[in-house]
Amino acid sequence: MSSTTDQVRPVSGRFSAAVLIAAVGLHTGLLAPNGLLVARHLEQIDPAGKVAALGWVVAAGSLVASVIAPIAGVLSDRTRSSWGRRRPWVVGSAAVAALSLVLLAYQTEIWLVLVLCCVAQAALAVLLSALSALIPDQVPVNQRGRISALLGLAQPLGAMLATVLVTAIFADVFDGYLILAAVLAGATALFAVLVDEPPVTTAQTGKRVSVLDGLRFSALADRDFALSWVGRFLVMLGTTAAVLYFLYYLSDELRYQEISGEPAEAGMLWLTVVFGMCCIVGALVGGSWSDRVGRRKPFVAASGVTMAAGCLLLGAVLHWPSTIAGAALLGVGFGVYTSAATAHITQVLPSRGNGARDLAVVSASNTIAQVLAPLMAAPVIALAGSYRALYVLAGVLALGGTLLSLPVRGAR
């Protein structure tokens, strides 16, 4: 396992800042192909068919990203250049994604939006795997919780930044694509300037594998890695379903407009902010604390209990204050999980030299969960006749996923 051979020096604040900047730029750009901006774009093109079109775009983008990222990860692991083996892929994939966002601004056909969203989402998935691979490459084990926390908190920060940019400042869809492309390009340019990659050493070079090896997900043959992957998939499946249905839960289950006099979207804004801020706090505290004590499993398990408590509160009690409390618990738990579990999985990679390939496989668990979450949720809601059962199931999945870290032998 990679954790046993780490001889890397402590990383600096400059490195940490560069990773955070690049990750925020990545998640800011992701809002376009995977959320608000493309939804408004499709509504302009085909108001009647917007729901089906959005489903196809998101599903196709996720599928393409899941296939391309592990293959690119293998190529990144093989790269030997004066710029290192990760920086060329971070900068190159960001350039492809930014160009795709610019081209999206000019499209008036749904099929062209779908194609360009697939390209953008695949490029951003490659960027994430190359960025994540810097952790086993350059970060010592006793700093991985903090660096993983930065990657984790970049997601809510990027989503909040992108939402403000494309709703409050650049409300026009055309302008929104261009500003997100500019933020992504600027963030990765700063990263390229701030991060230095040392030459690849013999210890960092793993077994040479076929490019198609990434597509076969062969890393899952390793027991510890497979347990961590399945656990992460279950957690992401549960939390994605929980967050995805916040709005419908407020409008149809809680009857937010009746109890507050405001539209459900106003309550959704509150839940999003509470969840995001608590996620940031959980990531920072959990990552730093797990580094300090040198253990990951207790934090991963505790995060599962916290997420489950938040989901069960949402499912059991229909009251606005308890809804806020449930979102807060879910956010804290998810924040702790993203930092501790990411650091944990970097310590059980099957091969240190193939880090980008293996971490692209890890990212695929997130992507697959995002595709399957609505497919799982729809029949649960239909059979139960309410959203409350979905939140109970989401809590069970989150808790079960985190408990799968306990039998992992390669890291504490």
LINDABEL-V922255 format. One record per residue. N is the residue number from 1. SS is DSSP state (h for helix, s for strand, l for the rest). Layout:
# LINDABEL-V922255
[[N/SS] [N/SS]]
This chain:
# LINDABEL-V922255
[[1/l] [2/h] [3/h] [4/h] [5/l] [6/l] [7/l] [8/l] [9/l] [10/l] [11/l] [12/l] [13/h] [14/h] [15/h] [16/h] [17/h] [18/h] [19/h] [20/h] [21/h] [22/h] [23/h] [24/h] [25/h] [26/h] [27/h] [28/h] [29/h] [30/h] [31/h] [32/h] [33/h] [34/h] [35/l] [36/h] [37/h] [38/h] [39/h] [40/h] [41/h] [42/h] [43/h] [44/h] [45/h] [46/l] [47/l] [48/l] [49/l] [50/h] [51/h] [52/h] [53/h] [54/h] [55/h] [56/h] [57/h] [58/h] [59/h] [60/h] [61/h] [62/h] [63/h] [64/h] [65/h] [66/h] [67/h] [68/h] [69/h] [70/h] [71/h] [72/h] [73/h] [74/h] [75/h] [76/h] [77/h] [78/h] [79/l] [80/l] [81/l] [82/l] [83/l] [84/l] [85/l] [86/l] [87/h] [88/h] [89/h] [90/h] [91/h] [92/h] [93/h] [94/h] [95/h] [96/h] [97/h] [98/h] [99/h] [100/h] [101/h] [102/h] [103/h] [104/h] [105/l] [106/l] [107/l] [108/l] [109/l] [110/h] [111/h] [112/h] [113/h] [114/h] [115/h] [116/h] [117/h] [118/h] [119/h] [120/h] [121/h] [122/h] [123/h] [124/h] [125/h] [126/h] [127/h] [128/h] [129/h] [130/h] [131/h] [132/h] [133/h] [134/h] [135/h] [136/h] [137/h] [138/h] [139/l] [140/l] [141/h] [142/h] [143/h] [144/h] [145/h] [146/h] [147/h] [148/h] [149/h] [150/h] [151/h] [152/h] [153/h] [154/h] [155/h] [156/h] [157/h] [158/h] [159/h] [160/h] [161/h] [162/h] [163/h] [164/h] [165/h] [166/h] [167/h] [168/h] [169/h] [170/l] [171/l] [172/l] [173/h] [174/h] [175/h] [176/h] [177/h] [178/h] [179/h] [180/h] [181/h] [182/h] [183/h] [184/h] [185/h] [186/h] [187/h] [188/h] [189/h] [190/h] [191/h] [192/h] [193/h] [194/h] [195/l] [196/l] [197/l] [198/l] [199/l] [200/l] [201/l] [202/h] [203/h] [204/h] [205/l] [206/l] [207/l] [208/l] [209/l] [210/l] [211/h] [212/h] [213/h] [214/h] [215/h] [216/l] [217/l] [218/h] [219/h] [220/h] [221/h] [222/l] [223/h] [224/h] [225/h] [226/h] [227/h] [228/h] [229/h] [230/h] [231/h] [232/h] [233/h] [234/h] [235/h] [236/h] [237/h] [238/h] [239/h] [240/h] [241/h] [242/h] [243/h] [244/h] [245/l] [246/h] [247/h] [248/h] [249/h] [250/h] [251/h] [252/h] [253/h] [254/l] [255/l] [256/h] [257/h] [258/h] [259/h] [260/h] [261/l] [262/l] [263/l] [264/h] [265/h] [266/h] [267/h] [268/h] [269/h] [270/h] [271/h] [272/h] [273/h] [274/h] [275/h] [276/h] [277/h] [278/h] [279/h] [280/h] [281/h] [282/h] [283/h] [284/h] [285/h] [286/h] [287/h] [288/h] [289/h] [290/h] [291/h] [292/h] [293/h] [294/l] [295/l] [296/l] [297/h] [298/h] [299/h] [300/h] [301/h] [302/h] [303/h] [304/h] [305/h] [306/h] [307/h] [308/h] [309/h] [310/h] [311/h] [312/h] [313/h] [314/h] [315/h] [316/h] [317/l] [318/l] [319/l] [320/h] [321/h] [322/h] [323/h] [324/h] [325/h] [326/h] [327/h] [328/h] [329/h] [330/h] [331/h] [332/h] [333/h] [334/h] [335/h] [336/h] [337/h] [338/h] [339/h] [340/h] [341/h] [342/h] [343/h] [344/h] [345/h] [346/h] [347/l] [348/l] [349/l] [350/l] [351/l] [352/h] [353/h] [354/h] [355/h] [356/h] [357/h] [358/h] [359/h] [360/h] [361/h] [362/h] [363/h] [364/h] [365/h] [366/h] [367/h] [368/h] [369/h] [370/h] [371/h] [372/h] [373/h] [374/h] [375/h] [376/h] [377/h] [378/h] [379/h] [380/h] [381/h] [382/h] [383/h] [384/h] [385/l] [386/l] [387/l] [388/h] [389/h] [390/h] [391/h] [392/h] [393/h] [394/h] [395/h] [396/h] [397/h] [398/h] [399/h] [400/h] [401/h] [402/h] [403/h] [404/l] [405/l] [406/l] [407/l] [408/l] [409/l] [410/l] [411/l] [412/l]]
